[in-house]
Amino acid sequence: MSETALRSVPSGRAVGRLAMALAGLAAALQAILFALEKGGAGRSLWGDEVLYLTAARRLLRGGASDLDPLWPPLYPHLLAALGASHLAAEIAQTLLLLATALLLADLARRAYGGEGSAADLAGALAGGLLLLDPQVAAFSHYLWPEVVHLFLFVAALWGLVRIHAPERAIRTPLVGMALLGVAFGLALQAKSLLLPFVPLLFIPTLRRLGPRRGALCALVAAMALAATLTPTLAANVREGIGFRLADSSKFNLWVGLNDTSRRNLVGEIVGHKYDLYRKSAPTFPERNAILDGKIRRLVAREGIPKLALRQFERQPFRLFDRDSFFTDQLPGGAIVAEGHGYRDVPTGLAAPLRAGSIAIYVAILLAAVVGIARGRAAWAPETSAFRPVLLGFLAYNLLLFLALHAKTRYRIQMMPMLDLFAAFGLVGLWQGARLSRRATVGALVAVLLVLGLLFGGRALDERWPQAPLAPLDAAEAAP
């Protein structure tokens, strides 16, 4: 054990009162978000929201979505099932976010031990932090697939932990594994960048089930996953896209290599690069082949060390900046500066909302550092095998967005895991848990790094701005 606990946590009754208070605050936040979205002139749809809504309306008219293969196909179909109604989507996504929080709360409770007020407190805090984080809660009102993806991913992870429990490990959970395969398949059709990491999520459960049962369960999960993805893969083959899911990796890599600002939505080049991409060739495979050639020529010209250093100097700040897609849509935000976002925000409300959103986000990251530093001591023995997997998931996202185009929106998929670790950190602080000397030093270094990423991007841009890479040709020059 790397820590010792000095005092107990609140009683079960006190934890229940805390959970009710968090639920009340979450309901108040949702009421504010509904009012911002619908009150006065409402909010102007922006970016991919317009694309998804247009695709859903095409489906309702009996046609194809005509969605570019850069975008996964699931979300327009869900919008179409809701009548392409923004209000219906808000209500459905708010309910999905609540369900996600309940699943995350139970997952955290089981991971912390499953019994006693400490585990209950961890669960209440994990679910509460997800609901009270405005940058996450706001996406239940936006026409982006983030909340749908979070629900599917957290539900699948919760299912894995449930199957992993001792009372369920005594029999082969074939039905459960099939459902997990379907859930992951649907999640990949909402946001596809998770695909390479999905097999790793199954490792703890398959190891616990043993070679024979583990192999059978892996086969069932893989078959269910394949069956879920097959209709989309077959449709893509028919349309000349190839036997593949939607894939924006090459495009986002190309944009990410050419970004310069340490803040998303500042000096944006996405629209210009997308126009060039669309004009470069008539089909998706041809456009990707052209992008592949550009990336190879850029790497040959600049060299991997130089490009890697540029990415380290910029991308983490873009991903973890203190602002978010929520605060950027408040008056004074970057999205509002482009003519979109919230309109008619009541005087005196924007500043508290921005400050509160930033404060909650900062608190989650700092508490997550403590939760991670607590190591295996915070985990129940039967679930501790999931800790390295969840840390690996966070590391996978960090490495991914070191290379790819990074926005604050792309950290939303990490927030449930950060909320879980933050809950473990907060329970540890309440208990007075003492970290080992090595863990304490590591946590202090991580806190300084996190604070630098949150608040340092603007200062670095002003003092040491990154110069754009020389374009490969005249068309690639920024507009």
N, C-alpha and C positions, 0 to 999 in steps of 0.2 A: 504494500500500500504506500502511495506517495503522499498521503495526507492523513490528518486526524481531525475528527469532528469534536468541537468544544461544547456545542449546545444543540438542543433538539429544535425541530421545526414546529410551527404552530399546530394546534390540534386539528383533527379532521373537520370539526365544526368551523374553525377559523378559516381553513382552506376552502370550505364550501362558500363561506361569505366572500372570500376573495374572488372565487370563480364567478359568483353572482355580480360582484362589482365590475369585474373585467367584462362580463357579458353586457352589463348596462352601458359601460363606456363604448364598447364596440357598436352597440345599437345606436348610440348618440352619434358616433362617427359616421355610420352608414346613413343616418338621417341627414347629416350635413352634406354628405357626398351626393345623395339623391337631390337635395335642394340646389346644390351647385350645378348639377347636371341638367336639371329641369327648370329651375327658377329663372325668372327674367328671360334673357336671351339664351340661356343654357350654355352649352359648350359646343364649340365647333369641332366636328370630326376632323381627323388629321392623319396623314400618312397611310399606313396599312389599313386603318379603319375603313376608309373610303373604298379601298380595293376589296376588302372582305365583304362589305355590305353590297357592293355592286355585283360581286360573284354570287352572293346568296339570292339576289333578285333575279339574276339570269336563271338560276336553278328553279326558282318558283315559276318562271315563265315557260318551263319545260325544256330549257336548253342546257348546254354544258356550262360549267362555271367559268371556263376560259381562264382559269387561274394559271399564272406563269409557274412552271415547275420549280422555281425558287421557293415557292410558298407551299407548305404542307396542305393537304386537301380537306382535312376534317372540319375545320371551323366554319367555312361557308355552308357546309351541309347542316351543321347545327343551327346556324343562324336561319337558314331556310326552313328548318323544322319549326322554328319559333316565329315563322311568318316574316322574317327579315325585320322584326320589330325591335327597335333599340330598347324600349321599355321592357319588353318580354325578356330580352337578353340580359338586361340589368338584374331583373328579379331572379332569373335562373342562375346567373353567375354569383349573385349574392348568396343564394342557397347553397351552391357548390362550394363557395368559400367557407361557409359555416360548416359544411360537412367535412371539408379538408381540415379545418381547425379541430373538429372533434376527433377525427382519425389521428391527427398529429398528437393531440393531447393523450389519447390512449396509447399511442406508440411510445411517447416519452415516459408515461407512467410505467409501462411494461419494461422499457429499457432501464429505468432507474431502479426497478425491483418489483414493481407490481403490487406491493403491499405497504401499508403504513402511510402516514401523513406526508413523509418526504417525497415518496413517489407520486402521491396525489398532488402535492404542490408543484412538482416538476411538470406534471401533465397540465395543470391549470395554467401555469406560466407559459408553456410552449404554445398551447392553443390560443391563449390570450394575446401573446406577442404577435402572432400571425394576424389576428383580427384587428389589433390596435395599431398596426404599422400602416399609416396612410398610403405609402407608396404601393403596398400590396392590396389593401382594401379598395383603392381607387380603380384597380383593374377589373373589379367586378362591375364597373360601370363603363368600361372602355370596350370597344369592339376589337379586341386582340385576344388570342387564344391562351393567354397566360394562366388564367384561373382554371380553365378546362384542363390544361396540362398539369397544373399543380395538383388538382383533385385526382387525376388518373395516376400520377406518379406516387403521390403520398398514399393513395389507396393500395397500390401494388406493394409498396414498401411495408405498409401496415400488415398486409396479407402475408408477406414473407416472415415478418416477426411473429405473427400469430402461428403460422405453421411451425416456426422454429421453437415454439414454447414446448416445455417438457411433456405436457399432457397430450400434445398433438404429434409429437415425434414418434410415438409408439406405433402409428399406423401410416400407411402410405397416403399422403394427401393429394391424390391425383386430381380430384375436382378443383381443389384449391389452386394447384399449379396450373391447371388449364385456365382458370379465371385470371390468374396473374399474367399468363401469356397474352390473353385478350386485352387486359388493362394496359400492359406495356405496349402492345401493338397499337392501341388507340392513342396512347400518349405520344408515340413516335409520329403519328399522323396529325398531331397538333403542333409538335415542335420536334424536328427530326435529329437535332444535334446530339441527343442523348444516346443514339444507336450504338456507338462503339462501347459504351459503358454498361449497357444492360446486362450482358452475361456475367459481369463481376458482381452484380447485386445478388445473384443466386448462389454464390460460392458458400457463404456460411450455412445456409439451409441444406444444400446438397451434401456438404461435408458432414453435417449432423445426421442426416438420414442414412449415411453409409453408402458404400459403392453400388450395391444392387438397387436399393430403393432410390438412391440419388440419381443413378443413371436413368431409371424409368421415369422419375419425376422430371428430369431435365428434358427427356424426349417428349413428354406430354406438354411441357411448357413451350418447347421449341415448336411443336406442331401447332399449338394454339396461336402462338405468335405469328407463325407463317400463314395460317389460315386467315388471320385478321389482316395481314398485309397483302395477301395474294390479290384480292380484287383491285387494289390500287396499283400494284405492280403490273398486273395484266393490262389494266387500262393504259398505263404508261407505255407498255410495249406496243399496244395498238396505235397510240398517238405518236410513235417514233421517238419517244424519250429514252427508251431502254428499260431493262429490267432493274429498276431502281426506284427508290422513294424520292420525294422532293429533296433537292440538294442545293443549298445556297453556299456551301463551304468555299468553293473556288471564288465566287463573286465576293463573299465577305472577306476572304483572304486578300483579294486584290484591293478592295477598299481599305482594309485594315493596314496594309502596307503603305498606302498612300495618305492616310490620315496624318494630320500634323498637330491639331489642338489636343490638349490634355483634358478637354471637356467635350462631351458629346453635344451635338447641335450647334457647335461653334465652328465656323469655317467648314460647313457641311459640304461634302463632295458626293454623297450617295446618289442624289438625283442625276448629276452629270454623268457619273460612272454607269448608272443604270441605263440612261439614254444611249450611251455608246455601246453598252452590252447588247441592248435590244437591236440596235442597228447593225451590229457586227456580222450577223448571220441569221438565216430564217428559222433555224431549228435549235432546240436546247443543246443537243450534243455538239453541234458545230460551234455554238457560242461558247460552251465550256472548253472546247478544244482551243479556241482562240485565246481565252483567258489563261489556260494552262501554258500556252506559248509565251504570253506576256509575263507571267510569273517567272517562268524559267529564264527569260531574257533579263528580267530585273535582278534575279538572284545572281546570274552570271556576271552582270555588270557591277553590282554593289557588293556582292559577297555576303555569305550568311552571317558572319560576325557583326558586320556593320548593321545589317537589317535587324538582327536580334537585339542589339543594343538600343536601336531606335524604338523597338517595340517595348522593351523594358522601361524605357524613359517615358512612355506615353500611355500605353494601354491600361495598366492597373489604375491610373488616375481616372481615366474615362469610365471604367467599370464601377469604381467605388466612390466616385465623387459624392459630396454631401447632398447635392441636389438629386432629384429624381424626375421621372416622367410626370409625377403628380405636382411637385413644386414648380417644375418648368411650365406647367399649364396655369399657374396662378399669375395674377398681375405682376409684371416685372420679370417673368420667366422667359426662357429662350424660345419656347413654343409660342407664347403670346406675342413675342417680338416678330414672329413670322405670320401673324394674323390669325392664329388658331388658339385653342385652349378655352379656359373658362371666361365667360363674359358676365358683366354685371355682378361681380363679387361684392358683397356688402362692405362698405368702408369699415376698416378696422378688423376684418376677418382674415384677410390674406396673410398678414404678417404673423399672427398666432398660428395659423395652419402651417405655414412654412417652417416656423421655429419648432413647433411641436413635431412635425414630420422628421425634421433633421435630428431633433433630440432623441426621439424613439429609435431611429436608425443607428445613431451613434451608440446609444445604450446597448442595443442588440449586439452590435459588433464587439464592443468591449466586454460584455458579459460572455459572449461566445468564446473569446480568447481565454477567459477564466475557465469556462466549461471544458474546453479542449485541454487546457493545462492540467486539469484534474486527472486526466488519464483514465485508466480502467477503473479507478477507485469509485467513480460516479456511476458505473454500469453494473447491472445485475449479471452474475456469472453466465447465465444462460443466454444473454443477449449481447455480451461484450464482443463477440465475434463480428457484430455489425459496426462497431466503432471504427475500425480501420476502413471498412467499406464506405462509410459516410464521409470520413476524412478524404478518402480517395475520390469520392464524388466532388467534393469541394476543390481538391487539387486538379481534377480533370477539367473543371470549369475554368479555373485560373489559367491553366496551360492553354486551353482552347482559345481563350480571349486575349492571351498574349499575342497570338498570331492573327486571329480574326478581328474584323471590325467590332469594336466594343461600344456599347451604350449602357446607360444605367438600367434600361429595361431588361437587359440580359442577365442581370443579377437576381431578378425575381425568382427564377427557378432554384436559386441557392437559398432563398430566405427560409423555407421550412427547416432545412438542416441547421442553418445558423440559429433559428429560434430554438430548436431542440438543445443545441449546445449552450445557448444563452440561458435557457431555463436551468440546465444543470449547473451553470456557473452561478446563477442567482441563488439557487438552493444551497450551494456550497458556501457562498458568502454569508447567507443567513445562519448556517450551521457553524460558521467560524472555521471552516475546513482549512487546514494548513498545508500548503504545497511544499514539495521538496525544494531545496535550494536551486537545483537545475530547472525545475518547472517554473519557479518564481522568476528566474532570470529570463527564461524563454518567454514568459508571459509579458514581462516588462518590455522586452525588445519588440514583441508582436504588437503591444499597445502603441508604442511609438510609431511603428510602421503603419498601423491602421490609421492613426491620427494624421500622419503625413499624407496618406492616400486620400483621406476625407477632405483635408483642408489645404493641401499643398499644391494642387494642380494649377490653380489660378496664379499663385505667386511664381511658380516655375515658368508658366507661359509668359508672364510679363518680363521676367528676368532672363530666361534662357529659352526663347521660343524655338521650336523645331522648324527648320527650313524644309519646304516641300522637296521631295525627290524630283530630279529632272525627269520630265515626261519621256516616254519611249518614242512618242511621235507627237505631232502638233495637235491631233485630236484629243490626246490624253491630258493636255494642259488644262488646268482648272479654269472654269468659266469666269 
